Amino acid sequence: MARPKKCRKVCALPSNTVFVPNFDGNGGKVVMSVDEYETIRLIDLQDMTQEECAKQMEIARTTVQAIYIAARKKLADCIVHGKTLVIDGGDVEVCDGEHTCCVRKNCCCRYRQGQQERNCD
């Protein structure tokens, strides 16, 4: 029996969820989960280490590494083959502003920057 997936903490849902190549080709589409998007955002955009990313998302570093590898493979597939990228789904919990999710002093959490539209359950 497989172990149940642990809910991953994310600062906010992406404001852009569909990216389409700039041509009329029929390359298909790739679906990236919100937790895959969050690892790309934290590691590549916020310059966090995998360990910092894991702490912020409240999951193991090895899980972050696996998610990050899958996300980068999907991005490469979209760029190389001209596929549409759709960001949707995943077992995530969105930051509600009460949780101290940001591991760095220069907080990257969009809720705390006034950009959050949706709270955790």
C-alpha positions as CSV (number, residue, x, y, z in Angstrom):
1,M,0.0,0.0,0.0
2,A,1.4,3.4,-1.0
3,R,2.1,6.0,1.6
4,P,-0.4,8.9,1.4
5,K,0.9,12.2,-0.2
6,K,1.6,14.9,2.3
7,C,0.0,18.3,1.6
8,R,2.6,20.8,0.4
9,K,2.6,24.4,1.6
10,V,2.6,27.1,-1.1
11,C,2.7,30.9,-0.7
12,A,0.0,31.5,-3.3
13,L,-1.6,30.0,-6.4
14,P,0.0,31.1,-9.6
15,S,-1.7,34.2,-11.2
16,N,-0.9,32.8,-14.7
17,T,-1.8,29.1,-15.2
18,V,-1.6,28.6,-19.0
19,F,1.4,29.4,-21.3
20,V,1.0,28.8,-25.0
21,P,3.8,28.8,-27.6
22,N,3.8,31.7,-30.1
23,F,2.9,29.6,-33.2
24,D,-0.1,27.6,-34.4
25,G,1.6,24.2,-34.0
26,N,-0.2,21.3,-32.3
27,G,2.5,20.3,-29.9
28,G,0.1,19.1,-27.2
29,K,0.0,20.2,-23.6
30,V,1.8,19.4,-20.4
31,V,0.2,19.7,-17.0
32,M,2.4,20.9,-14.1
33,S,1.1,20.7,-10.6
34,V,1.1,23.7,-8.3
35,D,3.7,22.1,-6.0
36,E,6.0,21.6,-9.1
37,Y,5.4,25.3,-9.9
38,E,6.3,26.3,-6.3
39,T,9.6,24.4,-6.4
40,I,10.6,26.2,-9.6
41,R,9.5,29.5,-8.1
42,L,11.4,29.0,-4.8
43,I,14.6,27.4,-6.2
44,D,15.0,29.2,-9.5
45,L,13.4,32.6,-8.9
46,Q,13.9,33.1,-5.2
47,D,17.3,31.4,-5.2
48,M,16.5,29.1,-2.3
49,T,18.4,25.8,-1.8
50,Q,16.5,22.6,-1.9
51,E,16.8,22.4,1.8
52,E,15.2,25.9,2.3
53,C,12.5,25.0,-0.2
54,A,11.7,21.8,1.7
55,K,11.5,23.7,5.0
56,Q,9.1,26.3,3.5
57,M,6.9,23.7,1.8
58,E,7.1,21.4,5.0
59,I,8.2,18.3,3.1
60,A,11.4,16.3,2.9
61,R,14.4,17.6,0.9
62,T,14.4,14.4,-1.2
63,T,10.7,15.0,-2.0
64,V,11.6,18.6,-3.2
65,Q,14.4,17.2,-5.3
66,A,12.0,14.7,-7.0
67,I,9.3,17.4,-7.6
68,Y,11.9,19.8,-8.9
69,I,13.4,17.3,-11.4
70,A,9.9,16.5,-12.7
71,A,9.0,20.2,-13.0
72,R,12.2,21.0,-15.0
73,K,11.6,18.1,-17.3
74,K,8.1,19.4,-18.0
75,L,9.4,22.9,-18.7
76,A,12.0,21.5,-21.1
77,D,9.4,19.5,-22.9
78,C,7.3,22.6,-23.4
79,I,10.1,24.8,-24.6
80,V,11.8,22.2,-26.9
81,H,8.6,20.7,-28.4
82,G,6.4,23.8,-28.4
83,K,3.8,22.4,-26.0
84,T,1.2,24.4,-24.0
85,L,2.0,24.5,-20.3
86,V,-1.0,24.3,-17.9
87,I,-0.5,24.7,-14.1
88,D,-3.2,22.9,-12.2
89,G,-3.7,20.4,-9.4
90,G,-1.5,18.9,-6.7
91,D,-1.9,18.3,-3.0
92,V,-1.2,21.8,-1.7
93,E,-2.2,24.1,1.1
94,V,-2.1,27.8,0.3
95,C,-0.6,30.1,2.9
96,D,-3.2,32.0,5.0
97,G,-0.8,34.6,6.4
98,E,-1.0,33.1,9.9
99,H,1.6,30.4,9.3
100,T,5.3,31.4,9.3
101,C,6.0,29.7,6.0
102,C,8.8,31.9,4.8
103,V,12.3,30.7,5.9
104,R,14.1,33.8,4.9
105,K,14.0,37.3,6.5
106,N,13.2,38.9,3.1
107,C,9.8,37.2,2.9
108,C,8.8,36.0,-0.5
109,C,5.3,35.0,0.5
110,R,2.8,36.8,-1.8
111,Y,0.2,36.8,0.9
112,R,2.4,38.9,3.1
113,Q,3.1,41.2,0.1
114,G,-0.6,41.8,-0.4
115,Q,-1.0,39.7,-3.5
116,Q,-2.9,36.7,-2.0
117,E,-6.4,36.1,-3.1
118,R,-7.2,32.7,-1.6
119,N,-6.8,31.4,2.0
120,C,-6.1,27.9,3.3
121,D,-9.0,25.8,4.5
